[in-house]
Amino acid sequence: MEQDERCRLLKTVTGIGDMVASQTVTEVGNAEAFSGGRDMAAWLGLVLRQYSTGGTPRLLGISKRGNKRLRTLYVHGARAIMSRLSCGKGPSYSWLRKLRASLPAGLRIH
């Protein structure tokens, strides 16, 4: 896994470690089937699928056709980041703190 450039690149993302990187490379491969990160996230069932025609975007439902184990690993990575948000440093942490503060109280993740 350490020799694979895709794994090393994935591990530079906060919240992604050895397990998530190797599982992603195993399940997704080189990701050429996806036109962007949002499409891959929709395939995993993390965000709504989007279909645009004539300049009008339509949000479709969340599909859970992707790998359940991989989706679970990404969710746990995100929860780990959110649980340690107060002690994290860097631009992504300050962006997440501002985002969490702007959410209504009932939607905040602690």
TIKE-287750 format. One record per atom (N, C-alpha, C, CB): residue number from 1; atom name; x, y, z negated. Coordinates in Angstrom, 3 decimals. Glycine has a CB too. Layout:
N
+-----+------+----------+----------+----------+
! seq ! atom !       px !       py !       pz !
+-----+------+----------+----------+----------+
! NUM !   CA !        X !        Y !        Z !
...
+-----+------+----------+----------+----------+
//
This chain:
110
+-----+------+----------+----------+----------+
! seq ! atom !       px !       py !       pz !
+-----+------+----------+----------+----------+
!   1 !    N !    0.815 !   -1.190 !    0.000 !
!   1 !   CA !    0.000 !    0.000 !    0.000 !
!   1 !    C !    0.865 !    1.263 !    0.000 !
!   1 !   CB !   -0.931 !   -0.007 !   -1.199 !
!   2 !    N !    1.971 !    1.243 !   -0.706 !
!   2 !   CA !    2.845 !    2.421 !   -0.752 !
!   2 !    C !    3.456 !    2.726 !    0.612 !
!   2 !   CB !    3.955 !    2.216 !   -1.779 !
!   3 !    N !    3.563 !    1.710 !    1.479 !
!   3 !   CA !    4.132 !    1.948 !    2.796 !
!   3 !    C !    3.110 !    2.556 !    3.749 !
!   3 !   CB !    4.673 !    0.654 !    3.372 !
!   4 !    N !    1.849 !    2.452 !    3.452 !
!   4 !   CA !    0.806 !    2.936 !    4.355 !
!   4 !    C !    0.642 !    4.443 !    4.201 !
!   4 !   CB !   -0.536 !    2.216 !    4.081 !
!   5 !    N !    0.870 !    5.166 !    5.293 !
!   5 !   CA !    0.775 !    6.627 !    5.288 !
!   5 !    C !   -0.636 !    7.097 !    4.946 !
!   5 !   CB !    1.195 !    7.188 !    6.644 !
!   6 !    N !   -1.651 !    6.350 !    5.395 !
!   6 !   CA !   -3.042 !    6.742 !    5.111 !
!   6 !    C !   -3.318 !    6.701 !    3.608 !
!   6 !   CB !   -4.034 !    5.813 !    5.859 !
!   7 !    N !   -2.800 !    5.693 !    2.917 !
!   7 !   CA !   -2.987 !    5.604 !    1.464 !
!   7 !    C !   -2.278 !    6.746 !    0.759 !
!   7 !   CB !   -2.474 !    4.259 !    0.933 !
!   8 !    N !   -1.045 !    7.022 !    1.166 !
!   8 !   CA !   -0.305 !    8.126 !    0.540 !
!   8 !    C !   -1.033 !    9.449 !    0.740 !
!   8 !   CB !    1.120 !    8.217 !    1.116 !
!   9 !    N !   -1.586 !    9.659 !    1.925 !
!   9 !   CA !   -2.307 !   10.895 !    2.215 !
!   9 !    C !   -3.590 !   10.987 !    1.389 !
!   9 !   CB !   -2.632 !   10.983 !    3.712 !
!  10 !    N !   -4.325 !    9.891 !    1.274 !
!  10 !   CA !   -5.548 !    9.890 !    0.472 !
!  10 !    C !   -5.262 !   10.170 !   -0.997 !
!  10 !   CB !   -6.266 !    8.558 !    0.612 !
!  11 !    N !   -4.147 !    9.665 !   -1.496 !
!  11 !   CA !   -3.814 !    9.851 !   -2.912 !
!  11 !    C !   -3.450 !   11.287 !   -3.256 !
!  11 !   CB !   -2.673 !    8.947 !   -3.292 !
!  12 !    N !   -3.255 !   12.149 !   -2.254 !
!  12 !   CA !   -2.993 !   13.554 !   -2.546 !
!  12 !    C !   -4.269 !   14.292 !   -2.939 !
!  12 !   CB !   -2.350 !   14.231 !   -1.341 !
!  13 !    N !   -5.429 !   13.677 !   -2.699 !
!  13 !   CA !   -6.716 !   14.272 !   -3.067 !
!  13 !    C !   -6.967 !   14.009 !   -4.543 !
!  13 !   CB !   -7.880 !   13.698 !   -2.193 !
!  14 !    N !   -7.356 !   15.039 !   -5.278 !
!  14 !   CA !   -7.651 !   14.903 !   -6.697 !
!  14 !    C !   -8.785 !   13.918 !   -6.908 !
!  14 !   CB !   -8.002 !   16.261 !   -7.310 !
!  15 !    N !   -8.588 !   12.967 !   -7.805 !
!  15 !   CA !   -9.617 !   11.983 !   -8.124 !
!  15 !    C !   -9.476 !   10.680 !   -7.354 !
!  15 !   CB !  -10.961 !   12.563 !   -7.860 !
!  16 !    N !   -8.538 !   10.624 !   -6.412 !
!  16 !   CA !   -8.319 !    9.397 !   -5.651 !
!  16 !    C !   -6.977 !    8.811 !   -6.053 !
!  16 !   CB !   -8.373 !    9.663 !   -4.115 !
!  17 !    N !   -7.034 !    7.574 !   -6.529 !
!  17 !   CA !   -5.821 !    6.875 !   -6.933 !
!  17 !    C !   -5.566 !    5.676 !   -6.041 !
!  17 !   CB !   -5.915 !    6.435 !   -8.387 !
!  18 !    N !   -4.751 !    4.768 !   -6.541 !
!  18 !   CA !   -4.357 !    3.584 !   -5.773 !
!  18 !    C !   -5.553 !    2.748 !   -5.336 !
!  18 !   CB !   -3.414 !    2.729 !   -6.591 !
!  19 !    N !   -6.453 !    2.492 !   -6.275 !
!  19 !   CA !   -7.589 !    1.612 !   -5.982 !
!  19 !    C !   -8.507 !    2.202 !   -4.910 !
!  19 !   CB !   -8.388 !    1.346 !   -7.255 !
!  20 !    N !   -8.854 !    3.475 !   -5.059 !
!  20 !   CA !   -9.757 !    4.117 !   -4.102 !
!  20 !    C !   -9.088 !    4.238 !   -2.731 !
!  20 !   CB !  -10.187 !    5.511 !   -4.613 !
!  21 !    N !   -7.815 !    4.604 !   -2.719 !
!  21 !   CA !   -7.099 !    4.758 !   -1.450 !
!  21 !    C !   -7.006 !    3.433 !   -0.704 !
!  21 !   CB !   -5.696 !    5.320 !   -1.694 !
!  22 !    N !   -6.619 !    2.368 !   -1.389 !
!  22 !   CA !   -6.475 !    1.086 !   -0.713 !
!  22 !    C !   -7.822 !    0.536 !   -0.264 !
!  22 !   CB !   -5.782 !    0.086 !   -1.625 !
!  23 !    N !   -8.861 !    0.719 !   -1.068 !
!  23 !   CA !  -10.200 !    0.255 !   -0.689 !
!  23 !    C !  -10.720 !    1.044 !    0.515 !
!  23 !   CB !  -11.179 !    0.389 !   -1.881 !
!  24 !    N !  -10.455 !    2.346 !    0.548 !
!  24 !   CA !  -10.894 !    3.180 !    1.668 !
!  24 !    C !  -10.207 !    2.759 !    2.958 !
!  24 !   CB !  -10.615 !    4.660 !    1.381 !
!  25 !    N !   -8.901 !    2.565 !    2.897 !
!  25 !   CA !   -8.166 !    2.158 !    4.095 !
!  25 !    C !   -8.632 !    0.779 !    4.561 !
!  25 !   CB !   -6.644 !    2.147 !    3.822 !
!  26 !    N !   -8.906 !   -0.111 !    3.620 !
!  26 !   CA !   -9.366 !   -1.453 !    3.976 !
!  26 !    C !  -10.738 !   -1.413 !    4.639 !
!  26 !   CB !   -9.412 !   -2.344 !    2.738 !
!  27 !    N !  -11.662 !   -0.657 !    4.081 !
!  27 !   CA !  -13.045 !   -0.640 !    4.565 !
!  27 !    C !  -13.237 !    0.256 !    5.787 !
!  27 !   CB !  -13.968 !   -0.185 !    3.459 !
!  28 !    N !  -12.553 !    1.400 !    5.815 !
!  28 !   CA !  -12.799 !    2.388 !    6.856 !
!  28 !    C !  -11.775 !    2.280 !    7.985 !
!  28 !   CB !  -12.775 !    3.790 !    6.263 !
!  29 !    N !  -10.567 !    1.901 !    7.665 !
!  29 !   CA !   -9.524 !    1.837 !    8.680 !
!  29 !    C !   -8.991 !    3.215 !    9.001 !
!  29 !   CB !  -10.047 !    1.175 !    9.941 !
!  30 !    N !   -8.944 !    3.568 !   10.284 !
!  30 !   CA !   -8.393 !    4.866 !   10.663 !
!  30 !    C !   -9.455 !    5.956 !   10.780 !
!  30 !   CB !   -7.658 !    4.742 !   11.968 !
!  31 !    N !  -10.701 !    5.653 !   10.525 !
!  31 !   CA !  -11.813 !    6.619 !   10.454 !
!  31 !    C !  -12.104 !    7.321 !   11.770 !
!  31 !   CB !  -11.517 !    7.651 !    9.411 !
!  32 !    N !  -11.700 !    6.747 !   12.901 !
!  32 !   CA !  -11.994 !    7.370 !   14.188 !
!  32 !    C !  -13.479 !    7.313 !   14.530 !
!  32 !   CB !  -11.191 !    6.700 !   15.282 !
!  33 !    N !  -14.231 !    6.451 !   13.864 !
!  33 !   CA !  -15.665 !    6.336 !   14.127 !
!  33 !    C !  -16.432 !    7.556 !   13.606 !
!  33 !   CB !  -16.217 !    5.057 !   13.487 !
!  34 !    N !  -15.812 !    8.337 !   12.721 !
!  34 !   CA !  -16.475 !    9.494 !   12.124 !
!  34 !    C !  -15.960 !   10.768 !   12.769 !
!  34 !   CB !  -16.253 !    9.532 !   10.597 !
!  35 !    N !  -16.875 !   11.701 !   13.037 !
!  35 !   CA !  -16.458 !   12.966 !   13.641 !
!  35 !    C !  -15.914 !   13.941 !   12.605 !
!  35 !   CB !  -17.623 !   13.602 !   14.381 !
!  36 !    N !  -16.148 !   13.671 !   11.330 !
!  36 !   CA !  -15.639 !   14.530 !   10.270 !
!  36 !    C !  -15.852 !   13.892 !    8.906 !
!  36 !   CB !  -16.312 !   15.898 !   10.324 !
!  37 !    N !  -15.353 !   14.584 !    7.892 !
!  37 !   CA !  -15.471 !   14.072 !    6.530 !
!  37 !    C !  -16.910 !   13.968 !    6.057 !
!  37 !   CB !  -14.701 !   14.946 !    5.590 !
!  38 !    N !  -17.751 !   14.899 !    6.505 !
!  38 !   CA !  -19.156 !   14.866 !    6.098 !
!  38 !    C !  -19.859 !   13.627 !    6.642 !
!  38 !   CB !  -19.879 !   16.129 !    6.574 !
!  39 !    N !  -19.516 !   13.234 !    7.868 !
!  39 !   CA !  -20.115 !   12.029 !    8.443 !
!  39 !    C !  -19.718 !   10.790 !    7.665 !
!  39 !   CB !  -19.709 !   11.876 !    9.900 !
!  40 !    N !  -18.470 !   10.741 !    7.227 !
!  40 !   CA !  -18.035 !    9.604 !    6.426 !
!  40 !    C !  -18.739 !    9.597 !    5.072 !
!  40 !   CB !  -16.512 !    9.635 !    6.235 !
!  41 !    N !  -18.887 !   10.779 !    4.459 !
!  41 !   CA !  -19.585 !   10.875 !    3.177 !
!  41 !    C !  -21.049 !   10.468 !    3.327 !
!  41 !   CB !  -19.485 !   12.304 !    2.615 !
!  42 !    N !  -21.668 !   10.808 !    4.458 !
!  42 !   CA !  -23.051 !   10.395 !    4.706 !
!  42 !    C !  -23.128 !    8.887 !    4.902 !
!  42 !   CB !  -23.624 !   11.122 !    5.938 !
!  43 !    N !  -22.145 !    8.305 !    5.577 !
!  43 !   CA !  -22.108 !    6.857 !    5.767 !
!  43 !    C !  -21.964 !    6.134 !    4.432 !
!  43 !   CB !  -20.958 !    6.471 !    6.703 !
!  44 !    N !  -21.185 !    6.722 !    3.519 !
!  44 !   CA !  -21.017 !    6.126 !    2.198 !
!  44 !    C !  -22.263 !    6.284 !    1.333 !
!  44 !   CB !  -19.827 !    6.747 !    1.497 !
!  45 !    N !  -23.113 !    7.246 !    1.676 !
!  45 !   CA !  -24.295 !    7.511 !    0.865 !
!  45 !    C !  -24.047 !    8.552 !   -0.204 !
!  45 !   CB !  -24.775 !    6.245 !    0.227 !
!  46 !    N !  -23.079 !    9.428 !    0.019 !
!  46 !   CA !  -22.762 !   10.475 !   -0.949 !
!  46 !    C !  -23.477 !   11.785 !   -0.649 !
!  46 !   CB !  -21.273 !   10.709 !   -0.983 !
!  47 !    N !  -23.780 !   12.044 !    0.616 !
!  47 !   CA !  -24.483 !   13.268 !    1.014 !
!  47 !    C !  -25.577 !   12.906 !    2.021 !
!  47 !   CB !  -23.487 !   14.318 !    1.624 !
!  48 !    N !  -26.465 !   13.854 !    2.275 !
!  48 !   CA !  -27.526 !   13.646 !    3.261 !
!  48 !    C !  -26.937 !   13.563 !    4.667 !
!  48 !   CB !  -28.570 !   14.782 !    3.182 !
!  49 !    N !  -27.508 !   12.718 !    5.480 !
!  49 !   CA !  -27.111 !   12.628 !    6.875 !
!  49 !    C !  -27.710 !   13.814 !    7.616 !
!  49 !   CB !  -27.563 !   11.277 !    7.509 !
!  50 !    N !  -26.972 !   14.370 !    8.565 !
!  50 !   CA !  -27.428 !   15.550 !    9.299 !
!  50 !    C !  -27.548 !   15.214 !   10.775 !
!  50 !   CB !  -26.462 !   16.742 !    9.090 !
!  51 !    N !  -28.633 !   15.672 !   11.369 !
!  51 !   CA !  -28.852 !   15.502 !   12.805 !
!  51 !    C !  -29.208 !   16.868 !   13.364 !
!  51 !   CB !  -29.983 !   14.441 !   13.108 !
!  52 !    N !  -28.447 !   17.338 !   14.337 !
!  52 !   CA !  -28.690 !   18.658 !   14.907 !
!  52 !    C !  -29.040 !   18.526 !   16.379 !
!  52 !   CB !  -27.462 !   19.572 !   14.722 !
!  53 !    N !  -30.070 !   19.258 !   16.771 !
!  53 !   CA !  -30.436 !   19.307 !   18.178 !
!  53 !    C !  -30.929 !   20.713 !   18.490 !
!  53 !   CB !  -31.521 !   18.237 !   18.523 !
!  54 !    N !  -30.448 !   21.260 !   19.582 !
!  54 !   CA !  -30.860 !   22.602 !   19.972 !
!  54 !    C !  -30.473 !   23.663 !   18.966 !
!  54 !   CB !  -32.330 !   22.637 !   20.179 !
!  55 !    N !  -29.395 !   23.424 !   18.226 !
!  55 !   CA !  -28.950 !   24.391 !   17.233 !
!  55 !    C !  -29.735 !   24.350 !   15.935 !
!  55 !   CB !  -29.028 !   25.754 !   17.802 !
!  56 !    N !  -30.686 !   23.424 !   15.816 !
!  56 !   CA !  -31.487 !   23.312 !   14.601 !
!  56 !    C !  -31.039 !   22.083 !   13.815 !
!  56 !   CB !  -33.003 !   23.230 !   14.940 !
!  57 !    N !  -30.375 !   22.297 !   12.679 !
!  57 !   CA !  -29.952 !   21.140 !   11.890 !
!  57 !    C !  -31.128 !   20.542 !   11.109 !
!  57 !   CB !  -28.824 !   21.538 !   10.923 !
!  58 !    N !  -31.171 !   19.229 !   11.068 !
!  58 !   CA !  -32.179 !   18.522 !   10.280 !
!  58 !    C !  -31.454 !   17.610 !    9.305 !
!  58 !   CB !  -33.161 !   17.706 !   11.195 !
!  59 !    N !  -31.815 !   17.717 !    8.034 !
!  59 !   CA !  -31.226 !   16.851 !    7.026 !
!  59 !    C !  -32.098 !   15.620 !    6.877 !
!  59 !   CB !  -31.068 !   17.589 !    5.672 !
!  60 !    N !  -31.476 !   14.476 !    7.023 !
!  60 !   CA !  -32.178 !   13.204 !    6.904 !
!  60 !    C !  -31.899 !   12.622 !    5.519 !
!  60 !   CB !  -31.741 !   12.211 !    8.031 !
!  61 !    N !  -32.351 !   11.431 !    5.267 !
!  61 !   CA !  -32.181 !   10.821 !    3.953 !
!  61 !    C !  -30.763 !   10.344 !    3.691 !
!  61 !   CB !  -33.124 !    9.673 !    3.805 !
!  62 !    N !  -30.526 !    9.953 !    2.453 !
!  62 !   CA !  -29.250 !    9.373 !    2.068 !
!  62 !    C !  -29.301 !    7.894 !    2.386 !
!  62 !   CB !  -28.936 !    9.619 !    0.561 !
!  63 !    N !  -28.375 !    7.439 !    3.200 !
!  63 !   CA !  -28.297 !    6.035 !    3.580 !
!  63 !    C !  -27.336 !    5.332 !    2.634 !
!  63 !   CB !  -27.843 !    5.874 !    5.062 !
!  64 !    N !  -27.665 !    4.146 !    2.253 !
!  64 !   CA !  -26.753 !    3.386 !    1.412 !
!  64 !    C !  -26.266 !    2.165 !    2.166 !
!  64 !   CB !  -27.431 !    2.975 !    0.092 !
!  65 !    N !  -26.047 !    2.347 !    3.477 !
!  65 !   CA !  -25.579 !    1.247 !    4.304 !
!  65 !    C !  -24.090 !    1.006 !    4.134 !
!  65 !   CB !  -25.894 !    1.516 !    5.753 !
!  66 !    N !  -23.353 !    1.990 !    3.646 !
!  66 !   CA !  -21.912 !    1.847 !    3.479 !
!  66 !    C !  -21.581 !    0.895 !    2.341 !
!  66 !   CB !  -21.271 !    3.204 !    3.228 !
!  67 !    N !  -20.332 !    0.804 !    2.035 !
!  67 !   CA !  -19.836 !   -0.102 !    1.017 !
!  67 !    C !  -20.187 !    0.415 !   -0.377 !
!  67 !   CB !  -18.322 !   -0.284 !    1.156 !
!  68 !    N !  -20.954 !   -0.362 !   -1.127 !
!  68 !   CA !  -21.405 !    0.059 !   -2.462 !
!  68 !    C !  -20.222 !    0.222 !   -3.412 !
!  68 !   CB !  -22.407 !   -0.960 !   -3.039 !
!  69 !    N !  -19.247 !   -0.679 !   -3.331 !
!  69 !   CA !  -18.078 !   -0.595 !   -4.209 !
!  69 !    C !  -17.286 !    0.681 !   -3.930 !
!  69 !   CB !  -17.175 !   -1.833 !   -4.026 !
!  70 !    N !  -17.092 !    1.014 !   -2.661 !
!  70 !   CA !  -16.347 !    2.214 !   -2.302 !
!  70 !    C !  -17.087 !    3.470 !   -2.744 !
!  70 !   CB !  -16.096 !    2.254 !   -0.795 !
!  71 !    N !  -18.400 !    3.495 !   -2.541 !
!  71 !   CA !  -19.211 !    4.638 !   -2.982 !
!  71 !    C !  -19.100 !    4.807 !   -4.502 !
!  71 !   CB !  -20.700 !    4.448 !   -2.565 !
!  72 !    N !  -19.153 !    3.710 !   -5.222 !
!  72 !   CA !  -19.043 !    3.754 !   -6.682 !
!  72 !    C !  -17.682 !    4.290 !   -7.113 !
!  72 !   CB !  -19.272 !    2.358 !   -7.280 !
!  73 !    N !  -16.625 !    3.878 !   -6.442 !
!  73 !   CA !  -15.285 !    4.365 !   -6.783 !
!  73 !    C !  -15.175 !    5.876 !   -6.565 !
!  73 !   CB !  -14.223 !    3.632 !   -5.946 !
!  74 !    N !  -15.740 !    6.381 !   -5.480 !
!  74 !   CA !  -15.713 !    7.834 !   -5.236 !
!  74 !    C !  -16.517 !    8.595 !   -6.290 !
!  74 !   CB !  -16.263 !    8.151 !   -3.836 !
!  75 !    N !  -17.653 !    8.057 !   -6.681 !
!  75 !   CA !  -18.470 !    8.709 !   -7.713 !
!  75 !    C !  -17.727 !    8.731 !   -9.038 !
!  75 !   CB !  -19.824 !    7.989 !   -7.875 !
!  76 !    N !  -17.073 !    7.631 !   -9.402 !
!  76 !   CA !  -16.311 !    7.598 !  -10.655 !
!  76 !    C !  -15.129 !    8.566 !  -10.621 !
!  76 !   CB !  -15.811 !    6.177 !  -10.932 !
!  77 !    N !  -14.483 !    8.695 !   -9.465 !
!  77 !   CA !  -13.399 !    9.667 !   -9.337 !
!  77 !    C !  -13.889 !   11.092 !   -9.534 !
!  77 !   CB !  -12.735 !    9.537 !   -7.979 !
!  78 !    N !  -15.053 !   11.405 !   -8.965 !
!  78 !   CA !  -15.629 !   12.744 !   -9.125 !
!  78 !    C !  -16.031 !   12.997 !  -10.574 !
!  78 !   CB !  -16.846 !   12.919 !   -8.203 !
!  79 !    N !  -16.583 !   11.990 !  -11.214 !
!  79 !   CA !  -16.957 !   12.148 !  -12.635 !
!  79 !    C !  -15.737 !   12.336 !  -13.518 !
!  79 !   CB !  -17.755 !   10.933 !  -13.117 !
!  80 !    N !  -14.649 !   11.658 !  -13.190 !
!  80 !   CA !  -13.421 !   11.824 !  -13.964 !
!  80 !    C !  -12.905 !   13.255 !  -13.851 !
!  80 !   CB !  -12.346 !   10.830 !  -13.491 !
!  81 !    N !  -12.980 !   13.814 !  -12.654 !
!  81 !   CA !  -12.548 !   15.209 !  -12.467 !
!  81 !    C !  -13.440 !   16.140 !  -13.274 !
!  81 !   CB !  -12.579 !   15.604 !  -10.964 !
!  82 !    N !  -14.751 !   15.945 !  -13.177 !
!  82 !   CA !  -15.689 !   16.832 !  -13.875 !
!  82 !    C !  -15.552 !   16.735 !  -15.392 !
!  82 !   CB !  -17.118 !   16.504 !  -13.470 !
!  83 !    N !  -15.206 !   15.563 !  -15.908 !
!  83 !   CA !  -15.090 !   15.423 !  -17.364 !
!  83 !    C !  -13.839 !   16.114 !  -17.903 !
!  83 !   CB !  -15.069 !   13.946 !  -17.751 !
!  84 !    N !  -12.843 !   16.346 !  -17.059 !
!  84 !   CA !  -11.608 !   16.999 !  -17.480 !
!  84 !    C !  -11.427 !   18.360 !  -16.813 !
!  84 !   CB !  -10.417 !   16.110 !  -17.170 !
!  85 !    N !  -12.518 !   18.981 !  -16.478 !
!  85 !   CA !  -12.487 !   20.235 !  -15.725 !
!  85 !    C !  -11.874 !   21.379 !  -16.524 !
!  85 !   CB !  -13.886 !   20.613 !  -15.292 !
!  86 !    N !  -12.082 !   21.396 !  -17.825 !
!  86 !   CA !  -11.593 !   22.511 !  -18.635 !
!  86 !    C !  -10.068 !   22.528 !  -18.745 !
!  86 !   CB !  -12.203 !   22.448 !  -20.022 !
!  87 !    N !   -9.420 !   21.375 !  -18.637 !
!  87 !   CA !   -7.958 !   21.346 !  -18.771 !
!  87 !    C !   -7.242 !   21.262 !  -17.425 !
!  87 !   CB !   -7.545 !   20.172 !  -19.635 !
!  88 !    N !   -7.985 !   21.181 !  -16.323 !
!  88 !   CA !   -7.368 !   21.088 !  -15.000 !
!  88 !    C !   -6.875 !   22.437 !  -14.503 !
!  88 !   CB !   -8.352 !   20.506 !  -14.005 !
!  89 !    N !   -5.805 !   22.407 !  -13.716 !
!  89 !   CA !   -5.234 !   23.637 !  -13.168 !
!  89 !    C !   -5.201 !   23.538 !  -11.661 !
!  89 !   CB !   -3.816 !   23.899 !  -13.729 !
!  90 !    N !   -5.307 !   24.668 !  -11.013 !
!  90 !   CA !   -5.238 !   24.712 !   -9.562 !
!  90 !    C !   -6.503 !   25.286 !   -8.963 !
!  90 !   CB !   -4.985 !   23.333 !   -9.006 !
!  91 !    N !   -6.454 !   25.599 !   -7.672 !
!  91 !   CA !   -7.591 !   26.253 !   -7.022 !
!  91 !    C !   -8.843 !   25.388 !   -6.965 !
!  91 !   CB !   -7.210 !   26.655 !   -5.633 !
!  92 !    N !   -8.699 !   24.086 !   -6.821 !
!  92 !   CA !   -9.893 !   23.242 !   -6.753 !
!  92 !    C !  -10.608 !   23.205 !   -8.102 !
!  92 !   CB !   -9.521 !   21.815 !   -6.310 !
!  93 !    N !   -9.843 !   23.218 !   -9.192 !
!  93 !   CA !  -10.467 !   23.207 !  -10.514 !
!  93 !    C !  -11.193 !   24.515 !  -10.794 !
!  93 !   CB !   -9.419 !   22.950 !  -11.593 !
!  94 !    N !  -10.587 !   25.648 !  -10.420 !
!  94 !   CA !  -11.284 !   26.922 !  -10.670 !
!  94 !    C !  -12.527 !   27.027 !   -9.791 !
!  94 !   CB !  -10.339 !   28.128 !  -10.406 !
!  95 !    N !  -12.473 !   26.501 !   -8.552 !
!  95 !   CA !  -13.650 !   26.499 !   -7.688 !
!  95 !    C !  -14.758 !   25.645 !   -8.306 !
!  95 !   CB !  -13.289 !   25.977 !   -6.278 !
!  96 !    N !  -14.407 !   24.477 !   -8.830 !
!  96 !   CA !  -15.409 !   23.607 !   -9.455 !
!  96 !    C !  -15.996 !   24.228 !  -10.720 !
!  96 !   CB !  -14.794 !   22.252 !   -9.786 !
!  97 !    N !  -15.158 !   24.919 !  -11.507 !
!  97 !   CA !  -15.682 !   25.587 !  -12.710 !
!  97 !    C !  -16.700 !   26.662 !  -12.331 !
!  97 !   CB !  -14.529 !   26.215 !  -13.530 !
!  98 !    N !  -16.407 !   27.457 !  -11.301 !
!  98 !   CA !  -17.350 !   28.490 !  -10.842 !
!  98 !    C !  -18.625 !   27.852 !  -10.305 !
!  98 !   CB !  -16.702 !   29.377 !   -9.753 !
!  99 !    N !  -18.479 !   26.770 !   -9.560 !
!  99 !   CA !  -19.633 !   26.076 !   -9.010 !
!  99 !    C !  -20.521 !   25.529 !  -10.121 !
!  99 !   CB !  -19.184 !   24.944 !   -8.087 !
! 100 !    N !  -19.909 !   24.899 !  -11.120 !
! 100 !   CA !  -20.682 !   24.349 !  -12.237 !
! 100 !    C !  -21.385 !   25.461 !  -13.015 !
! 100 !   CB !  -19.769 !   23.543 !  -13.176 !
! 101 !    N !  -20.721 !   26.593 !  -13.203 !
! 101 !   CA !  -21.329 !   27.700 !  -13.938 !
! 101 !    C !  -22.510 !   28.310 !  -13.188 !
! 101 !   CB !  -20.290 !   28.770 !  -14.215 !
! 102 !    N !  -22.505 !   28.225 !  -11.853 !
! 102 !   CA !  -23.584 !   28.820 !  -11.075 !
! 102 !    C !  -24.825 !   27.920 !  -10.978 !
! 102 !   CB !  -23.083 !   29.142 !   -9.688 !
! 103 !    N !  -24.701 !   26.671 !  -11.374 !
! 103 !   CA !  -25.834 !   25.756 !  -11.318 !
! 103 !    C !  -26.836 !   26.027 !  -12.430 !
! 103 !   CB !  -25.351 !   24.323 !  -11.397 !
! 104 !    N !  -28.118 !   25.787 !  -12.220 !
! 104 !   CA !  -29.072 !   25.878 !  -13.319 !
! 104 !    C !  -28.714 !   24.873 !  -14.412 !
! 104 !   CB !  -30.510 !   25.637 !  -12.812 !
! 105 !    N !  -29.083 !   25.173 !  -15.630 !
! 105 !   CA !  -28.683 !   24.348 !  -16.783 !
! 105 !    C !  -29.069 !   22.881 !  -16.629 !
! 105 !   CB !  -29.308 !   24.895 !  -18.049 !
! 106 !    N !  -30.204 !   22.590 !  -16.011 !
! 106 !   CA !  -30.651 !   21.202 !  -15.870 !
! 106 !    C !  -29.854 !   20.386 !  -14.870 !
! 106 !   CB !  -32.077 !   21.181 !  -15.474 !
! 107 !    N !  -29.106 !   21.064 !  -13.986 !
! 107 !   CA !  -28.329 !   20.370 !  -12.967 !
! 107 !    C !  -26.840 !   20.280 !  -13.278 !
! 107 !   CB !  -28.514 !   21.049 !  -11.659 !
! 108 !    N !  -26.408 !   20.874 !  -14.353 !
! 108 !   CA !  -24.983 !   20.902 !  -14.672 !
! 108 !    C !  -24.482 !   19.518 !  -15.066 !
! 108 !   CB !  -24.709 !   21.901 !  -15.797 !
! 109 !    N !  -23.302 !   19.201 !  -14.548 !
! 109 !   CA !  -22.630 !   17.959 !  -14.887 !
! 109 !    C !  -21.599 !   18.265 !  -15.945 !
! 109 !   CB !  -21.979 !   17.300 !  -13.640 !
! 110 !    N !  -21.639 !   17.555 !  -17.026 !
! 110 !   CA !  -20.698 !   17.837 !  -18.128 !
! 110 !    C !  -19.591 !   16.834 !  -18.172 !
! 110 !   CB !  -21.413 !   17.853 !  -19.463 !
+-----+------+----------+----------+----------+
//
